[in-house]
Amino acid sequence: MLELAALGLLYGQPMHGYRLKQQLERFMGGCITVNFGAIYPLLKRLECQGAVSVREEGGETGSNRKIYSLTDYGKKLWHQYMLEHPQESWVNSRSRFMIKFFFFGHLEPQERVKLLRHRLMLTTLHLDNKESVYPECTDAHQTEVFSYISSILRNEIVWLQAQLLKEEALLDEVPSSLTSSLLGHKP
């Protein structure tokens, strides 16, 4: 997930390692844990893979610092990560989806719709699974936990449905705006 997030942030703009760590903490802190011990080895690995390029730039203190930029291969790799659905725990899949959603602006509308539909299906199945456990629960505190988890999942489903409606509306607009522009009309 750290690689997905780092590539996504570099997709937006080149930056040095410390700035990347700050941005990861700022925007992804609720989804992933970030530490310096992971950032620089990750950047080195991405450089060796050809996913990022590095240039040196004079820093404010007079020493040079490395600026990392995403290469064309890095963009393809990021895009591949965005569209994949790895087998992982529920907690990790939720975090991965939130990271993906953060970078939805770099995807095509059809890709966003596909990811939203997949997440909605997983969340609905997860809710159904949690609710099927209720009858087995006799402890009041366990029942409260399951009830709370169910409410979180229901809220996530409502949010996903709203996002999906927005994206599907954009999909419906694309053909008409393309047709209008081809005909020389303004939408």
Secondary structure, DSSP 8 states (H G I E B T S, - for coil): -HHHHHHHHHHH--EEHHHHHHHHHHHHTTT----HHHHHHHHHHHHHHTSEEEEEEE-TTSSEEEEEEE-HHHHHHHHHHHH------HHHHHHHHHHHHHTGGGS-HHHHHHHHHHHHHHHHHHHHHHHHHGGG---HHHHHHHHHHHHHHHHHHHHHHHHHHHHHHHHHHHHHHHHHHHHT---
